[in-house]
Amino acid sequence: MKTYYFTKLFLITVSLAYGQDVYTPSKLVNPQIIVDGILSEKEWENAIAVDLDYEVNPGNNIKPKEKTKVYVFYSDTHLYIGFHAFQKPEEIRASIRSRDDLGMISDDFVIIAFDTYGDSRNNYLLLSNAFGSQLDARAVNALTDEDRYDINFNVDHQTSGKIVSDGYQVEFKIPFSSLPFPNGNNQEWNFNFQRITFRDGIPIELRSQPFDRTAPCQICQTTDRLVLKNIKIDKRVELLPYLAGNITGSKTDILGEIEYEKLNPNLGLGLNVDLNKNSTLEVTLNPDFSQVEADVTQIDINSAVALEYPERRPYFNRGTDIVQYVSGAFYSRSINNPLISTKLISQGKKERLFFLTALDQNSIYQVAGEDRSYIGQGEESFVNVIRYQRLLNKNSRLGLLSTNRYYENGGYGNLFGTDGWFLLTKNLRFTYELFLNINKEPNANWIDSNDFIFGRSVTLNDQKFDGKSLYFQLYRNTEKWRSYITYRDFSPNFQADVGFVVKNNRKWATLYHTYQTFPNKPALQFLSFGTKADIVYTYENYLKTISVDGILSVKTLFNTEISYTFDFDAFKNFLGKDFRNLESNRFVITSSPSESFSLNLNLTVGRELAYNEVVPEKGKELKFNFIPLIQLSNKLRISPSIRYARLKHLDSNDFYYNGSISRFSIRYQFNNFFNVRIISEYNTFTDRFFIQPLIQWNPNPSTVFYIGGNQNSLSDFNDEIHSIFRVDQTQLFLKFQYLLNL
């Protein structure tokens, strides 16, 4: 479901300006404005007006049928922007949502895009629907949609929205102190305005600038200019204390009562200081990184490697867009439980710097192999991450990275590298990453394995080793064709101790080529088809994989996108055994035909390996995810889901595995800041059930109060009493974190 939302967000933020308009709004000394979602004539009479004159999808830069007016003025300390989206009120899609709820992408909403440095390194996106529900993100230029957006980027600002007789209105009040931009009281920012609405169930994208669908650089194309003079730059000093506590209890036997332990209180403190407008220092002491909402459990029963989970901790999400690598050189969740951490982020007109240190109390140690990965729970370690990026010009940038991890009982992992991004022509882009690692294992029992990797034992026993990784890609996009050539190279001893690398010893080449067209018809709004071919060799020049995919993608009626992939592995080697003719059919359907219903369906049918058998064999695979979202009212929605996977023997009715994970979520959103929700999940692979009720208040990105609990069944007792609704273990928790501006 998340990939679907990111894809939609990508489509609505692609732009290329054919020209550049300059806007100089009025500056008001003491604006008397109440942010209530009503654009009163008295409050906005001195604002300049900007029209959204272009329908960019499904129409290609045509005059839109829908009218949208945007009004802009500013004061010493704030920027004020008001949208009036004209529409019949009964046709508006909108629900009251919590902050950064990706479900908002199914609503009517408006977008402000800023490139405050004017250098195309990123766009800051502020979104609001008709009820003033907020979503903010940082957009960077990347190939995949999930890598393109950092939705954990936060701008502390006010929004309010109202549905009126001729549409809806939204007011934004944006403090200058909450946005990054160059030093100086006189500013010129690149910007554009956008709106998403629906016409006969089809999403319509409007904007204040035209765009070119052929451009490989998407964020390079926010180019209208906003001139702001004599603004006041306040340095932020923010204190973020928190108080948390939890009580846990469990049964010692199946018929016994739950016995509770003592209350476990916890205190912590965060400090955020603007050294200047371009540089921010953050310090966190004993941070509470417990997640408010449980991760969606991934099906890993047939995975030979560790699975990657998204980062949800705000401290590690802020600024880390600069350390996102295809090679997995940095993975913030490898810093598991820091006692103290500091972070320096600096962005000038020509350069960016990211410097992170942490004292991790429970380190994760991961070893990548040719076909399997190995993971263990380590002890204390000290972590350094230094990232520098230099902007050569608008179309070229170079970067350096150094990560270091030193373990308390000996051993270290050092990684050094460089990367680059170059827009060679209007349609052609080249990127590369090169990393070298120098490691010494700790002498520890964190990993129990008798396996060897290129003559080196997986067991941790003071061995020294070094390795390298190389990645480069040439990417081309035109109106009709999208293509890329990629090469990845991971040496047998490549390891990233502050990263996420699960496979190595491979030289991997990929060729991708698809045809795309935009018929802009209700039944066929978009069509693409093409192929992707992969070939993989080991460092011993043994053939590892030959794979060819056929790819088809269609956007059609009822706001529906359908994609089909035929994946044919002509040859695959796993653990030294050769397999041939592994084929699978993958279908993905995403649809949002109305405000009240949307769904995501993934189906895979074909042949796959049983990777975790003692002797891997081929089997018949069936796998599907069915995730609907039902909006019962503006405030109430439910989301049941089921993820099922099975692998059957080719010559019998026996299964290598056969199970599912069922999840149910219900949420009531009282207003944009306060909600109550209940999440439950039953996993047949482990025969475990949990339920998590939660009450949350979140008035700004940093202030949060929540109280909730987890109730679980324990598989240890399943042989005595089997009931999916049994509760054998429970935890009650609360947290109060409040942002203080000093």
Buried (B, 14 or more C-beta within 10 A) or exposed (E): BEBBBBBBBBBBBBBBBEEEEEBEBEBBEEBEBEBBBBBEEEBBEEBEEBEBBBBBBBBBBEEBEBBBBBBBBBBBEBBBBBBBBBBEEEEBBBBBBBBBBBBBBBBBBBBBBBBBBBBBBBBBBBBBBBBBBBBBBBBBBBBEBEBBBBBBBBBBBBBBBBBBEEBBBBBBBBBBBBBBBBEEEEBBBBBBBBBBBBBEEBBBBBBBBBBBBBBBBBBBBBBBBBEBEEBEBBEBEBBBBBBBBBBBBBBEEBEEEBEEEEEEEBEBEBBBBBEEBBBBBBBBBBBBBEEBBBEBBEBEBBBBBBEEBEBBBBBBBBBBBBBBBBBBBBBBBBBBBBEBBBBBBBBBEEBBBBBBBBBBBEBBBBBBBBBBBBBBEBBBBBBBBBBBBEBEEEBBBBBEBBBBBBBBEEBBBBBBBBBBBBBBEBBBBBBBBBBBBBBBBBBBEBBEBEBEBBEBBBBBEEBEBBBBBBBBBBBBBBEEBBBBBBBBBBBBBBBBBBBBBBBBBBBBBBBBBBEBEBEBEBEBBBBBBBEBEBBBBBBEEEEBBBBBBBBBBBBBBEBBBBBBBBBBBBBBBBBEEEBEEBBBBBBBBBBBEBBBBBBBBBBBBBBBBBBBBEEBBBBBBBBBBBBBBBBEEEBBBBBBBBBBBBBBBEEEEEBBBBBBBBBBBBBBBEBBBBBBBBBBBBBBBBBBBBBBBBEBBBBBBBBBBBBBBBBBBBEEBBEEEEEEEBBBBBBBBBBBBBBEEE
